[in-house]
């Protein structure tokens, strides 16, 4: 597993994703920083036959493979 952090910079995230795709990864899990740039990442990944999973924020207008998120309501509830 390789982890990269873009520090909320969409252009850094795009370059990091491109580097990983060029290294030959099979699956990219991304916490999208910017919806437009992230859709471009998905499009680029799909051209290289890389599956893409968006975590915590949905990426619109692209051929996303999976979306995983948390239940924000349940997280805010106190359990006894």
N, C-alpha and C positions, 0 to 999 in steps of 0.2 A: 504494500500500500504506500502510495506517495501522497503527501499532504502539502498543498501550497496555499498561502494566505496572501490575498491581494490588498489587504488593508483598505477595503471599500473603494478601490480604484478600478473602474471598469476596463480601462485599457490594459492595466497590469493583469487583470483576470483573463482577458482575452489572450494576451501573450502567453500566460502560464498554461492555459488550456491548449493553445496551439503547440507549444513545446511538448506537452504530454501526448497529444495526438500524434505528433511527428516521431515521438519515441516509440510508438506502436502499442499504446494502451488498448484494452478491449472495452472498458467501461469508464465513463467519466461521471463522477458524482459532483454536482455543483450547487453551491448556495449562491444564487444569482445576486449580483451587485446591481445590475442595471438590466431592465427587461429587454431593451432593444439590443444591446450588446450581447446579452445572454442568448437571445434567439439566434444571433449570428454564430455564436459558439456552437449551438446545437446543429445548425445547418452545416458548419464546417466539419464537425465530428461525424455527422451522418454520411457525408461524402467520403469519409475514410472508413466507413463501416464500424464506427465506434458507437456503442449504446450510451445514452445519456439519461441520468437520473437527476431530477431537480429535488433538492432537499430544502424544506421549510418555506420556499417561495416558488410559486408556479411560474413557469416561463410560457408566455403566450405566443401565438403565431409561429409555431415551429412544430416539427415532427418529434416531440419529446417521447421517450420510451416509458418513463415512469415518473411519478411524483410522490414523494414521501413527506409527511408533515406531522406535527404534533397536534394534540387536542388542546388548544389554548384555554378552553373553558375548564376542562378537567385539571389542567396544570394549576389553575388559580384556586381550585377548591381545596380546602383543608380536609384531610382524612384523619380519622381517629384511630 
